[in-house]
Every structure is written in C-alpha cells, then in structure tokens.
Amino acid sequence: MLDRHGKVAQLIIIHRLLFVSSFRRWIATKAIQLIIVPRLFLVSSVRCWIASAKLPSS
C-alpha cells in the first residue's frame, strides 16, 4: 500500500514537472511571437513607407 502511494506521488510530481515545463515553453513561444511578429510587421511597414516616400520625390 505504501509503495503504491509512493508510486502515485512520483507520477503526480513527474506529471506536474512535465506540465510546468511545457507551460513555460508555451509561454516562451507566445512571448517570442508577441515580441518578434509586431517588430517584423513594423519593419516591413516602415520599409514600405520609406519606399513609397522615395518614389514620388525621385
């Protein structure tokens, strides 16, 4: 009985560790998306704006 309880506790601990690590990975990917995607969008929009600003002047 004690052995079974110990195994269950180990499984719960392992499951929680796996869940926490996957959750942290998910948060990291979401943070990367939230940080990098708007920057890429800003850079591309700024490049388009610069290109459109250069066209009429030349």
Backbone as CSV, one residue per row, in Angstrom:
resi,resn,N_x,N_y,N_z,CA_x,CA_y,CA_z,C_x,C_y,C_z
1,MET,0.833,-1.201,0.000,0.000,0.000,0.000,0.876,1.263,0.000
2,LEU,1.878,1.270,0.872,2.770,2.430,0.915,3.527,2.589,-0.391
3,ASP,3.959,1.464,-0.971,4.691,1.507,-2.227,3.821,2.104,-3.332
4,ARG,2.545,1.688,-3.335,1.640,2.208,-4.355,1.456,3.716,-4.185
5,HIS,1.317,4.158,-2.950,1.170,5.588,-2.701,2.426,6.348,-3.138
6,GLY,3.591,5.758,-2.885,4.830,6.400,-3.314,4.903,6.513,-4.826
7,LYS,4.464,5.451,-5.527,4.474,5.489,-6.994,3.519,6.547,-7.518
8,VAL,2.357,6.640,-6.889,1.370,7.645,-7.304,1.932,9.051,-7.089
9,ALA,2.574,9.255,-5.957,3.160,10.564,-5.677,4.242,10.905,-6.696
10,GLN,5.078,9.905,-7.041,6.114,10.136,-8.057,5.482,10.501,-9.388
11,LEU,4.426,9.773,-9.769,3.751,10.062,-11.040,3.166,11.468,-11.040
12,ILE,2.570,11.870,-9.910,1.985,13.217,-9.823,3.081,14.273,-9.944
13,ILE,4.208,14.042,-9.261,5.316,15.004,-9.315,5.868,15.101,-10.736
14,ILE,6.075,13.936,-11.371,6.603,13.937,-12.745,5.623,14.635,-13.675
15,HIS,4.340,14.341,-13.515,3.321,14.956,-14.364,3.322,16.473,-14.188
16,ARG,3.431,16.919,-12.949,3.456,18.369,-12.700,4.697,19.013,-13.295
17,LEU,5.841,18.355,-13.161,7.070,18.904,-13.737,6.952,19.009,-15.253
18,LEU,6.424,17.959,-15.877,6.243,17.986,-17.330,5.279,19.094,-17.723
19,PHE,4.192,19.227,-16.969,3.200,20.259,-17.270,3.820,21.650,-17.142
20,VAL,4.590,21.866,-16.079,5.212,23.176,-15.857,6.202,23.491,-16.976
21,SER,7.009,22.494,-17.372,7.996,22.744,-18.420,7.314,23.022,-19.756
22,SER,6.253,22.271,-20.072,5.552,22.515,-21.327,4.839,23.864,-21.283
23,PHE,4.308,24.219,-20.107,3.629,25.507,-19.957,4.627,26.659,-20.126
24,ARG,5.821,26.489,-19.546,6.853,27.526,-19.706,7.272,27.650,-21.157
25,ARG,7.393,26.494,-21.847,7.765,26.527,-23.258,6.687,27.238,-24.060
26,TRP,5.413,26.962,-23.734,4.300,27.608,-24.436,4.329,29.116,-24.195
27,ILE,4.590,29.530,-22.955,4.677,30.959,-22.637,5.832,31.602,-23.398
28,ALA,6.956,30.878,-23.472,8.119,31.418,-24.182,7.808,31.601,-25.667
29,THR,7.164,30.613,-26.269,6.835,30.740,-27.688,5.826,31.863,-27.899
30,LYS,4.857,31.995,-27.011,3.881,33.073,-27.134,4.561,34.434,-26.984
31,ALA,5.485,34.544,-26.028,6.197,35.809,-25.824,7.037,36.145,-27.045
32,ILE,7.703,35.118,-27.618,8.507,35.341,-28.817,7.616,35.821,-29.956
33,GLN,6.458,35.175,-30.116,5.523,35.590,-31.167,5.066,37.022,-30.932
34,LEU,4.718,37.346,-29.689,4.204,38.679,-29.384,5.271,39.754,-29.544
35,ILE,6.545,39.381,-29.353,7.626,40.371,-29.457,8.130,40.477,-30.892
36,ILE,8.363,39.315,-31.541,9.014,39.324,-32.851,8.034,39.679,-33.963
37,VAL,6.835,39.131,-33.919,5.885,39.364,-35.017,5.562,40.851,-35.185
38,PRO,5.226,41.590,-34.125,4.986,43.027,-34.321,6.216,43.780,-34.814
39,ARG,7.400,43.364,-34.378,8.625,44.025,-34.857,8.815,43.790,-36.340
40,LEU,8.597,42.535,-36.787,8.699,42.239,-38.212,7.672,43.051,-38.991
41,PHE,6.461,43.145,-38.451,5.406,43.914,-39.114,5.797,45.389,-39.185
42,LEU,6.348,45.924,-38.089,6.782,47.319,-38.078,7.898,47.558,-39.089
43,VAL,8.871,46.641,-39.120,9.993,46.802,-40.048,9.498,46.779,-41.485
44,SER,8.611,45.830,-41.804,8.108,45.737,-43.177,7.269,46.969,-43.529
45,SER,6.456,47.443,-42.593,5.628,48.616,-42.874,6.504,49.864,-43.022
46,VAL,7.558,49.961,-42.210,8.476,51.102,-42.327,9.208,51.058,-43.660
47,ARG,9.623,49.857,-44.084,10.289,49.725,-45.385,9.342,50.122,-46.512
48,CYS,8.091,49.675,-46.431,7.108,50.045,-47.458,6.882,51.552,-47.453
49,TRP,6.826,52.135,-46.255,6.600,53.571,-46.141,7.783,54.354,-46.725
50,ILE,9.008,53.892,-46.430,10.206,54.536,-46.970,10.220,54.406,-48.485
51,ALA,9.889,53.209,-48.988,9.880,53.003,-50.440,8.837,53.890,-51.102
52,SER,7.649,54.003,-50.504,6.601,54.842,-51.083,6.960,56.323,-50.944
53,ALA,7.699,56.669,-49.896,8.106,58.064,-49.707,9.200,58.436,-50.713
54,LYS,10.051,57.467,-51.078,11.130,57.748,-52.028,10.600,57.872,-53.455
55,LEU,9.559,57.128,-53.776,9.064,57.097,-55.153,8.627,58.471,-55.672
56,PRO,7.765,59.219,-54.971,7.310,60.487,-55.555,8.425,61.534,-55.659
57,SER,9.380,61.510,-54.746,10.423,62.536,-54.738,11.365,62.383,-55.922
58,SER,11.592,61.125,-56.372,12.562,60.922,-57.453,11.975,61.218,-58.828
